[in-house]
């Protein structure tokens, strides 16, 4: 199935004039004509689901914010893309940042927000510059609807900056530490504590009325789709995709493919068709498995004909996530890959939930030991036990990701795990790099090599850290945790 061009225009749009010529502004016109409730009804009819990874129905999310108690609302765009194997938001911002700003303005009109924020990593210099220019041009030309301001907030490199409550913390000037409660319960600059969560000081210029401040957080790709749905209608959007997963999806493919790429295709396109667009495996190799970011279980190559929809991926026991696929061939060791992912999640864990931080660290150590040929059956027992408790009390989804990826290794590739337990080391000793993308352009991908130097306290060592130490001592023969 061929690629399409909805949120990824064939040629980049680099000026407001070019955007207006392509239909820019029509979504805001439609929002003005339909009114807030009509906008939400149109989104509900379209069936758009959030493209940040969870796939939650966008219209339902907007309605929950619009109907939530409180006198002040905010909208926020999550542009802090940090999921390994994912580059789609940055590609959208490079090709057309104006559609994202317009989608944010439509969202504000629908939920009754006067202020909007965009959280983006400081390292995304090219994308940040494009957003800044687009926001300024649209403000100067009256294309922000009723928004009083769009504030672009630069944030840190940490993975949890992309978690929606961690994003709110960064916008407020803090570290990306996930909150106990979601944004529709405790939003930006809340002045009343919600069940024990700290309150913020009143913002300058606001005299009263701040309470929980329900806040709508949407991903870059979601907001880009909103613009086109409002301009063209729900029926137009549903001509793409499937009844449960309508529209298009922007897919990132990296790893052991001939040509890494970002491409937009209709939902329901087989993964194998997208891999063909990426040139298939390198010469003489066969595909073995793929990971959808680091949030979902391994997908063995025998299922690569599966359609790219939420329902098809769920039926296979994995997930579509943010549609970022790291694909590996038969020269790659799945134990080594799981160890890389486990270490990434351990290092990026914020340390607010001890079962997550300690549990992820232990799982990383067990996997590193098994990969090196020093593991035992006892380590497997400890891993199984720790997998049951790593999610205890979790504030965010990170420990669930650890649980899903490591469990799927043990279930999907037990023979590879067994091959490492004979004391001879890894039978496929190829060096793998975590596919955390710095840049993807012209079929060339650059990975973040400094990630391997990152410590669990979010500082960096001078040299790569090959194994993660246990977060606390474990004596030989200790009882399994939990």
Secondary structure, 3 states (H helix, E strand, C coil): CCCCCCCCCCCCCCCHHHHHHCCCCHHHHHHHHHHHHHHHHHHHHHCCECCCCCCCEHHHHHHHHHCCCCCCCEEEEEECCCCCCCCHHHHHHHHCHHHHHHHHHHHHHHHCCCEEEEEEECCCHHHHHHHHHHHHHHHHCCCCCCCCEEEEEEECCCHHHHCHHHHHHHHCCCCCCCCCCCCCCCCCCCCCCCCCCCCCCCCCCCCCCCCCCCEEEEEHHHHHHHHHHHHHCHHHHCCCECCCCECEEEEEEEECCCCCEEEEEECCCEHHHHHHHCCCCCCCCCEEEEEECCCCCCEEHHHCCCECCHHHHHHCCCCCCCCEEEEEECCCCHHHHHHHHHHHHHHHCCCCCHHHHHHHHHHHHHHHHHHCCCCCHHHHHHHHHHHHHCCCCCCCCHHHHHHHHHHHHHHHCHHHHHHHCCCCCCCCCCCCCCCCEEEEECCEEEECHHHHHECCCCCECCCCCCCCCCCCCCCCCCCCCC
